[in-house]
Amino acid sequence: MSNLLEVIITSDCNNTLWTSSIWDPHTGTNLMTYKGGGTAESRSLCLIGKDYLASIERTKPVLHVWPLNSHQTVQGIRFILPGKATSFAVSPDGVYCIAGIEEKIYLWQISSGNLLTIINRHYQKVNLLKFTSDGCFIVSAAEDGMVMVWSLANVVANPEVELLTQATAGQHDPVYIFSDHSLPVTDLCLSKTGMHGRLVTVSSDRTCKVYDLSSGEILLNIIYDEPLSSVCFDVLELSIFVGTTEGKIHQFSLTNSPRNRDILINNDDSAKFSGHSKAVNCLSVSLSGEILLSGSQDEQAILWHIKSRQPVRHIKHKGPVMNAFFTLNVDTIYKQEFSPSIILHSLERALETNLDEVNPIEILINDVNDFWPQYKTNVIHTNTSSMELENDFKHQEAEMKKELENLKKINSNLYAISIQNAFNAIPLVNKSKKKKAT
């Protein structure tokens, strides 16, 4: 199965057999199962690079991590979180991970386990967290209806790290704050171009909003007849797929520019995918752009042919499908030996450290810290006068000028030789042509 281009990763609310599983989208065959992680929280299942699969347990403050080629979780390391998380995401390069715990956002460095910062700007529980494709920005959405965009560099880089405590944490300013939704945000999706693209959000207030991240302005406000639960772009980002709590999936084209910013969509007017009987929890589009994947509360994941809007395959589950997405097939899944490129470490639970356990180290440095660089000689002068140092600098400057003049002469000679050779080659070509003509 290593010749597959892409696979499907799903998880449901019934953890009796497995926590998550990998499927072949062409045949519906189960390729790999991951056990021992309880029930995965909605939209918390994600890959850590090309080595691990991670998810938040729904009932406990625990992060579970599996090597991609193993049924069991990572041995010897326990990832205990400061509280029960409701959202989780990993940066595309596998360096950072973020978790939403109540109304706070916790940011860790995966390789060291260091808790870098705690963001506290939302007023209610954080439902969604996502990194942009380049990993430079974070988008968070909460039950307070607010969507915030954060710069990872500004959040991590604190000029007074030694003074940062649990009480003073979270004093960061987001790049954008979108407060257009009146009810909790249920899902969001980002363009592949990151901050140069668009952000789409859906909410229980029956609206789908499209934002331009480069300017921070709202482009469209699409109003439906039903509460919305999920959203995703197609491959070319020419249209969006919106899932509702009634089990319907609407397709909306972004290429037909409307006259007004507010658009009212009726059930009879929009293109629909009808097959689910309950709320659509998650949506994903294949890399080929031909297949749409949907996971629902009706305990099944359905693969749809986008052009015909007909179901291609049903993948039955034992409980409501909370996570389902397409991803590139990774060779690590099928290997016996596992040699990860990403280092894991247990996560810190607080910013404050116990200063009594830290051993002080004295470092003797020179207090003089000039901004402009100075020339330094390889020979260490002791008890030398300023006149001698000045003579040494003049001598070095004279030698550098001589070397520069020699390099100029060599360069001019090479240029002259190359020009002469080019002119000498022209008559030879003309003579050969005349011989052929005779």
C-alpha positions in Angstrom: 0.0 0.0 0.0 3.0 2.3 0.0 2.3 3.2 -3.7 -0.8 5.2 -2.6 -0.6 8.9 -3.1 -2.9 9.8 -0.2 -4.8 8.1 2.6 -7.6 9.0 5.0 -7.3 9.3 8.8 -10.4 9.1 10.9 -11.5 8.8 14.5 -14.9 8.3 16.2 -16.4 8.5 19.6 -16.4 4.7 20.2 -12.9 3.7 21.4 -13.6 0.0 22.0 -11.6 -1.1 18.9 -9.2 1.8 18.2 -8.8 5.5 18.7 -8.0 6.4 15.2 -7.4 4.6 11.9 -5.9 5.0 8.4 -7.9 4.0 5.4 -7.3 3.4 1.7 -9.7 5.9 -0.1 -9.9 3.8 -3.3 -11.0 0.5 -1.6 -12.0 1.5 1.9 -9.5 -1.0 3.4 -8.2 -0.4 6.9 -4.5 0.1 6.6 -3.5 0.9 10.2 -5.1 1.3 13.6 -3.9 3.2 16.7 -5.1 2.1 20.1 -4.9 3.2 23.7 -5.8 6.8 23.3 -9.4 6.9 24.5 -11.8 9.1 22.5 -10.1 11.8 20.4 -11.4 15.3 20.7 -13.1 16.8 17.7 -10.6 18.4 15.2 -7.7 17.5 17.5 -6.2 14.6 15.4 -3.1 15.7 13.5 0.3 14.6 12.3 3.6 15.6 13.9 5.8 15.9 10.9 6.1 12.5 9.1 6.8 10.5 12.2 3.9 10.7 14.7 0.1 10.9 15.0 -1.3 12.9 18.0 -4.7 13.6 19.4 -6.2 15.0 22.6 -8.3 12.7 24.8 -11.8 13.9 25.1 -12.3 13.2 28.8 -8.8 13.6 30.3 -6.1 16.3 30.2 -3.8 14.0 28.2 -2.1 14.2 24.8 -1.6 10.8 23.1 1.1 10.3 20.5 1.7 7.3 18.3 4.6 6.4 16.0 3.0 6.1 12.6 4.2 2.4 12.3 3.0 1.3 15.8 -0.4 0.4 17.2 0.6 1.6 20.7 1.5 5.1 22.0 5.0 6.3 22.6 6.5 4.5 25.5 8.4 6.2 28.3 6.9 9.6 27.9 3.6 10.9 29.2 2.1 14.1 27.8 0.0 15.6 30.7 -1.6 18.9 29.9 -2.5 21.7 32.4 -6.2 21.0 31.9 -8.7 19.2 29.6 -8.1 20.6 26.1 -10.8 21.3 23.6 -8.6 22.0 20.6 -5.1 21.1 19.4 -2.8 21.8 16.4 0.8 21.2 15.4 2.9 23.5 13.1 3.6 22.1 9.7 7.3 21.6 10.5 6.6 19.8 13.7 8.4 22.3 15.9 5.5 23.8 17.9 2.2 22.6 19.2 -0.8 24.6 20.6 -3.7 23.5 22.8 -6.8 25.4 23.8 -7.7 24.8 27.4 -10.8 26.7 28.5 -10.3 30.3 27.2 -6.5 30.1 27.1 -4.1 29.0 24.4 -0.9 27.1 25.5 2.1 27.1 23.1 4.9 24.5 23.5 8.1 23.7 21.8 7.9 20.0 21.0 11.5 19.0 21.1 12.2 20.5 24.6 8.7 20.4 26.0 9.1 24.1 27.1 5.9 26.0 27.6 6.7 29.2 25.7 3.7 31.3 26.4 0.0 31.3 27.4 -2.4 33.5 25.4 -5.4 34.7 27.2 -7.6 37.0 25.0 -10.7 34.9 24.4 -13.6 35.2 26.8 -15.0 31.6 26.4 -13.7 28.2 25.5 -11.4 27.9 22.5 -13.0 25.6 20.0 -10.5 25.7 17.1 -6.8 26.2 16.5 -4.9 26.1 13.2 -1.5 27.1 11.9 -1.1 28.7 8.5 0.6 26.7 5.8 4.0 28.4 6.4 3.6 28.0 10.2 4.2 31.7 10.9 0.7 32.5 12.1 -2.0 30.9 14.3 -5.8 31.3 14.0 -8.0 30.7 17.0 -11.8 30.6 17.3 -13.9 30.3 20.4 -17.4 30.0 21.7 -17.5 33.8 22.2 -17.9 34.1 18.4 -14.5 35.7 18.0 -11.7 34.7 15.6 -8.2 35.9 16.2 -5.0 35.8 14.1 -1.7 35.6 16.0 1.9 36.1 14.8 4.0 33.2 16.1 7.1 35.3 16.2 5.4 38.0 18.3 3.8 35.5 20.6 7.0 33.5 21.3 9.5 36.4 21.4 9.0 38.0 24.8 11.6 40.7 25.6 11.4 40.0 29.4 11.3 36.2 29.6 12.9 36.1 33.0 10.0 38.3 34.4 7.2 36.3 32.7 5.0 34.5 35.3 1.7 32.7 35.2 -0.1 35.8 36.3 1.4 38.2 33.7 1.2 35.7 30.7 -1.1 36.2 27.8 -0.5 39.9 27.3 -0.2 39.6 23.5 -1.9 41.6 20.8 -3.3 39.6 17.8 -2.8 40.7 14.2 -6.6 40.6 13.6 -9.7 40.3 15.7 -12.8 39.2 13.8 -16.0 39.5 15.9 -18.7 39.3 13.3 -20.3 36.0 14.5 -23.0 36.2 17.1 -22.8 32.6 18.2 -19.9 30.1 18.7 -17.6 29.5 15.7 -17.9 25.8 14.8 -15.2 25.4 12.1 -12.7 27.4 9.9 -10.4 26.8 7.0 -7.3 28.6 5.6 -5.9 29.1 2.2 -2.7 27.4 1.2 -1.1 30.8 0.7 -1.5 31.7 4.4 -1.7 35.4 5.1 -1.8 36.2 1.4 -5.0 34.2 1.0 -8.4 33.9 2.6 -10.0 32.7 5.9 -13.4 31.1 6.0 -15.4 30.6 9.2 -18.8 29.0 10.0 -20.9 29.4 13.0 -24.0 28.3 14.8 -25.6 31.6 13.8 -26.1 30.1 10.3 -23.5 32.4 8.6 -20.4 31.6 6.7 -17.9 34.5 6.4 -15.0 34.9 4.0 -12.1 37.2 5.1 -9.1 38.5 3.2 -6.1 38.0 5.5 -3.8 40.4 3.7 -6.1 43.3 4.5 -8.2 41.9 7.4 -11.5 42.8 5.6 -14.6 40.7 5.3 -15.3 39.8 1.7 -18.5 37.7 1.9 -21.2 37.0 4.4 -23.2 33.9 3.3 -26.4 33.2 5.2 -28.0 29.8 5.3 -31.2 28.4 6.6 -29.6 25.9 9.0 -26.8 26.1 11.6 -23.4 25.4 10.1 -21.0 22.9 11.5 -18.0 22.4 9.1 -16.3 24.0 6.1 -13.4 23.4 3.7 -11.9 24.7 0.5 -11.6 22.7 -2.7 -8.1 22.1 -4.1 -8.0 25.2 -6.3 -9.9 27.3 -3.7 -12.5 28.2 -6.2 -15.3 27.0 -4.1 -16.1 26.1 -0.5 -18.1 23.2 1.0 -20.2 23.9 4.0 -21.7 21.2 6.3 -24.8 21.8 8.4 -26.2 20.3 11.5 -29.0 18.8 9.5 -26.6 16.5 7.5 -26.5 18.5 4.3 -23.4 19.7 2.5 -23.6 22.9 0.4 -21.2 23.9 -2.4 -20.7 27.6 -2.9 -18.6 28.9 -5.8 -16.3 31.8 -5.1 -15.7 32.7 -8.8 -19.1 34.3 -9.3 -18.7 37.6 -7.7 -22.0 38.8 -6.1 -23.3 42.3 -6.2 -23.6 42.6 -2.4 -21.4 41.4 0.4 -24.4 39.7 2.1 -25.8 36.6 0.3 -28.8 34.6 1.3 -28.7 30.9 0.3 -31.9 28.9 0.1 -32.0 25.1 0.2 -33.4 25.1 -3.3 -30.8 27.4 -4.8 -27.6 25.8 -3.6 -25.8 22.7 -4.9 -26.2 20.0 -2.1 -24.7 16.7 -1.2 -27.5 14.7 0.5 -26.6 11.5 2.3 -26.0 12.1 6.0 -28.9 12.0 8.4 -27.1 14.0 11.2 -24.7 16.9 11.6 -21.6 16.9 9.4 -18.6 17.2 11.8 -15.7 17.5 9.4 -14.9 17.9 5.7 -11.8 17.4 3.5 -11.0 17.3 -0.2 -8.6 14.9 -1.9 -5.4 16.1 -3.5 -6.8 15.3 -6.9 -9.7 17.6 -6.3 -12.3 15.0 -7.4 -13.3 13.4 -4.0 -14.9 15.1 -1.0 -14.7 13.4 2.4 -17.3 14.0 5.1 -17.6 12.7 8.7 -20.9 12.9 10.5 -22.8 12.2 13.7 -24.6 9.3 11.9 -21.5 7.1 12.4 -20.2 7.1 8.9 -17.7 8.8 6.6 -18.7 9.2 3.0 -16.6 9.8 0.0 -18.3 11.9 -2.6 -17.6 12.5 -6.3 -17.6 16.3 -6.5 -18.7 16.8 -10.1 -21.7 14.4 -9.9 -22.4 15.0 -6.1 -22.9 11.3 -5.7 -21.5 9.1 -2.9 -18.7 6.8 -4.0 -18.0 4.9 -0.8 -19.3 4.6 2.8 -16.9 3.9 5.6 -18.9 2.7 8.6 -17.7 3.5 12.2 -18.9 2.4 15.6 -19.6 6.0 16.8 -20.0 9.6 15.5 -17.0 10.5 13.3 -15.2 13.4 14.9 -12.1 13.6 12.8 -11.7 12.7 9.1 -9.2 14.2 6.6 -7.0 13.4 3.6 -3.3 13.4 4.0 -0.2 12.4 1.9 0.7 8.7 2.3 3.9 8.4 4.4 6.3 5.5 4.1 6.8 5.4 7.8 3.5 3.7 8.2 4.7 0.5 6.5 8.3 0.3 7.9 9.3 -2.1 10.6 12.2 0.0 12.0 11.3 3.5 13.2 13.9 6.3 13.1 12.1 9.6 13.8 13.5 12.9 12.8 11.5 14.7 15.5 12.4 14.6 19.1 9.6 14.3 21.7 9.7 15.6 25.3 7.2 15.7 28.1 5.3 19.0 28.1 5.7 21.5 30.9 2.5 22.5 32.7 3.4 26.0 33.9 5.6 28.9 32.9 7.0 29.4 36.4 10.1 27.4 37.3 11.4 26.5 40.8 14.3 28.8 41.2 15.7 26.8 44.2 16.6 23.9 41.9 18.5 26.1 39.4 22.2 26.0 39.9 23.7 29.6 39.4 26.5 29.8 36.9 28.9 32.8 36.9 29.9 34.1 33.5 32.7 36.7 33.3 32.3 38.9 30.3 33.7 42.2 29.2 31.4 45.1 30.0 32.5 47.0 26.8 30.0 46.0 24.1 30.6 48.2 21.0 28.0 48.0 18.3 30.4 48.6 15.4 32.8 45.7 14.7 36.5 46.4 15.0 39.5 44.9 13.2 41.3 42.3 15.4 44.8 40.8 14.8 45.7 37.2 15.4 48.7 38.2 17.6 47.9 39.2 21.2 49.8 42.4 22.1 50.8 42.9 25.7 52.1 46.2 27.0 52.2 47.8 23.6 51.8 51.5 23.0 49.2 53.1 20.8 51.8 54.0 18.2 52.8 50.4 17.7 49.2 49.3 17.3 48.6 52.1 14.8 51.7 51.0 12.8 50.4 47.4 12.8 47.1 48.5 11.4 48.8 50.6 8.7 51.0 47.6 7.7 47.9 45.3 7.4 46.1 47.9 5.4 49.0 48.2 3.0 49.2 44.5 2.5 45.4 44.3 1.8 45.7 47.0 -0.8 48.6 45.1 -2.5 46.4 41.9 -2.6 43.5 43.9 -4.0 45.7 45.4 -6.8 47.0 41.9 -7.7 43.5 40.5 -7.9 42.5 43.4 -10.2 45.4 42.7 -12.5 44.6 39.0 -12.6 41.0 39.7 -13.4 41.9 42.1 -16.2 44.3 39.6 -17.7 41.7 36.8 -17.6 39.2 39.1 -19.3 41.6 40.1 -22.1 42.6 36.5 -22.7 38.9 35.4 -23.0 38.1 38.3 -25.4 41.1 37.4 -27.6 40.1 33.8 -27.7 36.6 34.7 -28.7 37.8 36.9 -31.6 40.3 34.2 -32.7 37.4 31.6 -32.9 35.3 33.7 -35.3 37.6 33.4 -38.5 37.9 29.7 -38.0 34.2 29.3 -38.2 33.9 31.4 -41.3 36.7 29.4 -43.0 35.0 26.1 -42.3 31.7 27.5 -43.8 33.6 28.6 -47.0 35.2 25.1 -47.4 31.8 23.4 -47.2 30.3 25.9 -49.8 33.1 25.1 -52.3 
